[in-house]
């Protein structure tokens, strides 16, 4: 009888006498130690133009290693890093916001073990802008008739500022119902832009579109005009 009781006790503890066991959920303690997870980044992250953009970086830590990502400094908030996983090797997506300054900047992000120990640090550099653009006003709210004044089209006048004055620019509507027209002589330095909403909004929902003013090279930050056309 004693042997039976001992055997039954072993079955309760080890589940070795038939049936199945349910594995426990992974926890931070299941991750390899931070020493085993440390690594050197395989390649440098590309230098971003002032316009910003996206790039990718490889997280080459050991399999099963659990990690997190954070910016090195609070001032590095212009860098956003996203990943579909935080376990083992992975590729992360890096987004740099536009740098609206003539001065370059640097920052970075750090990959940390689940226990908080740093595993690897990535340095990121962004160039300063060669040209900066702004538009005034940059937010328009129009009635459902748009720029139609009862007798014909009456486009809205906007001022474009480019610094330095030698900087060239183009204006492009992102939606078909907004048309942009340059004043003679615009397109370099300060100029005037006219916007026309050529389609009435006879729906019950407001329409929203943008017009983008940007340099010819594509490496500098653009300026945007948000246009809201109210419903009828």
C-alpha positions in Angstrom: 0.0 0.0 0.0 2.8 2.4 0.8 4.4 1.7 -2.7 1.1 2.5 -4.4 0.8 5.8 -2.5 4.4 6.8 -3.4 3.8 5.9 -7.1 0.6 7.9 -7.1 2.4 10.8 -5.6 5.1 10.7 -8.3 2.3 10.6 -11.0 0.8 13.8 -9.6 4.2 15.5 -9.6 5.6 14.4 -12.9 2.6 13.3 -15.0 4.8 10.3 -16.0 2.0 7.7 -15.6 0.0 8.6 -18.7 -2.0 11.6 -19.9 -0.5 14.8 -21.3 1.2 17.8 -19.8 0.5 21.5 -20.7 3.6 23.5 -21.2 3.9 26.7 -19.3 3.7 30.0 -21.2 7.1 31.5 -22.1 8.3 34.1 -19.7 11.2 36.5 -19.6 13.1 34.0 -17.5 13.1 31.6 -20.4 15.2 34.0 -22.5 19.0 33.3 -22.7 21.0 35.5 -20.4 21.9 39.0 -21.7 25.5 37.9 -22.1 24.5 35.2 -24.6 22.2 37.6 -26.4 24.7 40.5 -27.0 25.7 41.1 -30.6 27.3 43.6 -32.9 25.0 45.2 -35.5 25.7 43.6 -38.9 25.4 46.8 -41.0 25.2 50.5 -40.5 21.8 52.1 -40.9 21.6 54.4 -43.9 22.0 58.1 -43.5 18.6 59.8 -44.0 18.0 62.8 -46.1 16.3 65.8 -44.5 12.9 64.7 -46.0 13.0 61.7 -43.8 11.9 58.2 -44.9 12.2 54.5 -44.0 15.0 52.0 -43.7 15.5 48.7 -42.0 18.0 47.2 -39.6 18.7 43.6 -38.5 18.4 42.5 -34.9 21.0 39.6 -34.8 20.5 38.4 -31.3 20.4 34.8 -30.3 17.4 32.6 -30.9 14.9 32.8 -28.1 16.3 36.0 -26.7 13.6 38.4 -25.6 14.2 42.1 -26.2 12.7 45.6 -26.4 13.6 48.7 -28.3 13.8 52.3 -27.1 15.3 55.6 -28.2 18.7 56.4 -26.8 17.6 59.9 -25.7 14.2 61.6 -25.3 15.4 64.0 -28.0 15.5 61.1 -30.5 11.7 61.0 -30.7 12.1 61.8 -34.5 13.2 58.2 -34.8 10.4 55.5 -34.8 11.3 51.8 -34.8 8.7 49.0 -35.3 9.0 45.3 -35.4 6.5 42.4 -35.7 8.3 40.4 -33.1 10.5 41.0 -30.0 12.0 37.5 -29.8 15.2 36.3 -31.5 16.6 37.5 -34.8 14.4 40.0 -36.6 14.3 42.9 -39.0 12.9 46.2 -37.8 11.5 49.1 -39.7 13.0 52.6 -39.0 11.1 55.8 -39.8 12.8 59.2 -39.6 10.6 62.3 -39.5 11.4 65.2 -41.7 14.2 67.5 -40.5 13.0 71.0 -40.9 16.3 72.6 -40.1 19.4 73.5 -42.0 21.5 71.6 -39.4 22.0 67.8 -39.5 21.2 65.7 -36.5 22.1 62.3 -35.0 20.4 59.9 -32.6 19.8 56.3 -32.2 18.0 53.4 -30.6 19.1 50.7 -28.2 18.0 47.0 -28.1 17.6 45.8 -24.6 17.4 42.3 -23.1 14.1 41.5 -21.3 15.9 42.2 -18.0 16.9 45.7 -19.2 20.5 45.1 -20.0 21.6 46.8 -23.3 22.4 44.3 -26.1 23.3 46.6 -29.1 23.1 50.3 -29.9 22.3 51.7 -33.4 23.5 55.2 -34.5 21.3 57.1 -36.9 22.3 60.3 -38.8 20.1 62.7 -40.7 21.2 65.4 -43.1 20.1 69.0 -42.7 17.8 70.6 -45.3 19.2 72.5 -48.3 15.8 74.1 -48.9 12.9 74.8 -46.6 9.3 75.5 -47.7 6.2 76.8 -46.1 2.7 77.7 -47.3 0.2 80.2 -45.8 -2.5 79.4 -45.1 -1.8 75.7 -44.7 -5.4 74.7 -43.8 -8.4 75.6 -45.9 -12.1 74.8 -45.1 -14.4 75.5 -48.1 -18.2 75.2 -48.5 -19.7 72.4 -50.6 -19.6 74.6 -53.7 -15.8 74.8 -53.2 -14.3 77.9 -54.9 -17.4 78.5 -57.0 -18.8 82.0 -56.1 -22.1 81.8 -57.9 -20.8 83.4 -61.1 -17.7 81.3 -61.7 -14.6 79.9 -60.2 -12.8 82.0 -57.6 -9.5 80.3 -56.7 -8.0 80.7 -53.2 -4.7 82.5 -53.1 -1.8 81.1 -51.0 1.7 82.3 -50.4 4.7 80.0 -50.8 7.9 80.8 -49.0 11.2 79.1 -50.0 14.4 79.5 -48.1 17.0 80.3 -49.5 15.4 82.3 -52.4 17.2 80.2 -55.0 15.2 77.1 -54.1 12.8 75.8 -56.7 9.5 74.1 -56.0 6.5 72.5 -57.6 2.9 72.1 -56.3 1.0 68.9 -56.8 -2.6 68.1 -55.8 -3.0 64.7 -54.2 -6.7 64.4 -55.2 -8.3 65.0 -58.5 -10.9 67.4 -57.2 -8.3 70.1 -56.3 -6.5 72.0 -59.0 -3.4 74.1 -58.3 -2.2 77.0 -60.6 1.0 78.9 -60.3 1.2 82.7 -60.7 3.6 83.8 -63.4 7.1 83.8 -62.0 6.4 81.4 -59.1 8.3 78.1 -58.7 11.5 79.7 -57.4 11.8 81.4 -54.1 8.7 83.1 -52.8 5.7 82.8 -55.0 1.9 82.6 -55.2 -0.2 79.6 -55.6 -3.9 79.4 -56.4 -6.1 76.4 -55.4 -9.4 75.6 -57.1 -11.9 73.0 -56.1 -13.5 72.2 -59.4 -16.0 69.6 -58.2 -18.9 70.4 -55.9 -19.4 68.2 -52.8 -23.0 67.1 -53.1 -22.6 64.3 -50.6 -23.3 64.2 -46.9 -19.6 63.7 -45.9 -16.8 66.2 -45.9 -14.0 65.6 -48.5 -10.4 66.0 -47.4 -7.3 66.4 -49.6 -3.8 67.8 -49.7 -1.7 69.9 -52.0 2.1 69.2 -51.6 4.7 71.9 -52.3 8.1 70.3 -52.6 11.6 70.8 -54.1 12.8 69.2 -57.3 15.4 66.9 -55.6 13.1 65.1 -53.2 15.7 65.2 -50.4 14.2 68.2 -48.6 11.0 68.4 -46.4 7.9 69.4 -48.2 5.1 71.8 -47.2 1.4 70.7 -47.3 -1.9 72.4 -47.5 -4.9 70.5 -46.0 -8.1 71.2 -47.9 -11.5 70.3 -46.4 -14.6 70.7 -48.5 -17.8 70.6 -46.4 -20.8 68.5 -47.4 -23.9 70.0 -48.9 
